[in-house]
Amino acid sequence: MFKMPMYDTIRLFNTILNLYYNEELTQSKIAKRLGLSTAKVNRLLQQARELGYVNITIRTPFQHLFDLETRLKSVFGIQEAIVIQSMADNGSSTLNALGAAAADFFLERLRDGDVVAITPGTTIQAFVQAINTTRSYNKVEVAPMLGAIQGQIESDMNYLATNMGERMGAKAYQLHAPAFVENREQRDALQSMAQVKNILDIARHANIALLGVGTV
């Protein structure tokens, strides 16, 4: 019977791949079953990947979101991206889910000594309200990045900073100055005040900045 070139080798590849990926045997168990060394099994698995014999397809329930995260990281050159499922018929639910995802991501990476600069907005408000931790971050500082904007609660920088500090047990600062003034002279006068200057300096040297991007 005609035997294709390398048929035995490819057959061995197929046997090892099935045992490893489908039957989920360890490399040592595969080696024992086939009478090979563990090192050879490891080498053949590596060669199979290099030859393109292995095609791993990941299909989790939210795979389209994870694929989009990967594309965002590639296009914009960022280290992390989180995409949540949009709830088209309920904007507040989507906003709350976004805030919860951002809060979880933030708390997982927050460390003692971090300084957080915060800006206003509905997304940031949802983020602050979603912060829920039993740990006290008493070595973390939170400072407003902007002055106060008259309006609703999501634009009250001092409230957001204070609320965030209380939820985390962190030290929160308040900036008693308006976000907008009429001219450069008023701006310079405010920035020359020690209390305003000190808070802005803290925010300017923060290693974490929390910003919303507005309506997209």
Buried (B, 14 or more C-beta within 10 A) or exposed (E): EEEEEEEEEBEBBEBBBEBBEEEEBEBEBBBEBBEBEBEBBBEBBEEBEEEEBBEEEEEEEEEEBBEEBEEBEEEEEEEEBEBBEEEEEEEEEBBBBBBBBBBBEBBEEBEEEBBBBBBBBBBBBBBBBBBEEEEEBEEBBBBBBBBBBEEEEBBBBBBBBBBBBEBBBBBBBBBEBBBEBEEEEEBEEBEEEEEBEEBBEBBEEBEBEBEBEEEE
